[in-house]
Amino acid sequence: MHRFEYFAPTSLDEAVSLLKERGNGVKLLAGGTDLLVHMKEAGLHPPVVVSLHEVPGLDSIEFDQASELGVGASVDMGEVASHALIQQRYTALAEGAGIVGSVQTRNLATIGGNIANAAPSADTAPPLAVFDAVAVIVGPAGRREVPVIDLVSGPGQTVLATDEIITRFNMPAPTPDTGSTYERHTPRKIMDIAAVGVAVRLSLQDGKIAEGRICLGAVAPTIIRAAEAEAALVGQPPSEELFAKAAKLAQAASSPISDVRGSADFRRYLVGVMTKRCLTTALERADA
């Protein structure tokens, strides 16, 4: 590992100032499960590392039934996965966080880092997207909000400026008859990344689907919403035929590549199978 300057600011303003002063090449350290590996083994040599460990206000989970859930960017995956309210009301998010890496990794890796890393296979990105999550971003120009679905512009790339920091993710409170799930396919059972990831949320009203969300991971350069599949669900009574139709539309929305984790055709096939299965699971949970 090459030498680098290390800073541990004690306020958000100080952290933003350091990013602005030091310019390109600065890396933020949150959990470190990705950054430190790349610094040790993948030839990444940042001249400056700015730690967020001492910055207050980034590690809280807050819920207001009348408005929203807020999850701080420094909350680790283990806490997200085990949080009782998230398990109950935002189940897909708990499921996504609960399969990231190993137990040791989940106790270090942060939700902000998982998203800012901008991997198409990030396991919390599709769940956040189906809950219409927005990222709260702070920089020298002040605060702004960006929907998670629009945050990543390509593999390893985001719309964040070099002097901006994600501070939290806010999600509207789901209606009572809502169910969600996240599922991924990996070549290995554990300690692998998704070849395909599917998150689904269904909200019911009077026996029909009032709102449907389907987000796909690892089958395009960024996570994608299957908009036509979602539109086909809304206003319809749930049925196996409807879910099969939505699954085919989700397949059409995907644009996977072939790599060591599977061929493009295999991944597209999985999108259909997994989407239909996730719709069924979300429906069961919405009806519970």
Secondary structure, DSSP 8 states (H G I E B T S, - for coil): ----EEE--SSHHHHHHHHHHH-TTEEEESS-TTHHHHHHHS----SEEEE-TT-TTSS-EEE-TTSEEEEETT-BHHHHHH-HHHHHHSHHHHHHHTTSS-HHHHTT-BHHHHHHTT-TT-TTHHHHHHTT-EEEEEETTEEEEEEHHHHEEETTEES--TT-EEEEEEEE---SSEEEEEEEE-SSSSS---SEEEEEEEEEETTEEEEEEEEEESSSSS-EE-HHHHHHHTTS---HHHHHHHHHHHHHH-----BTTB-HHHHHHHHHHHHHHHHHHHHHHHH-
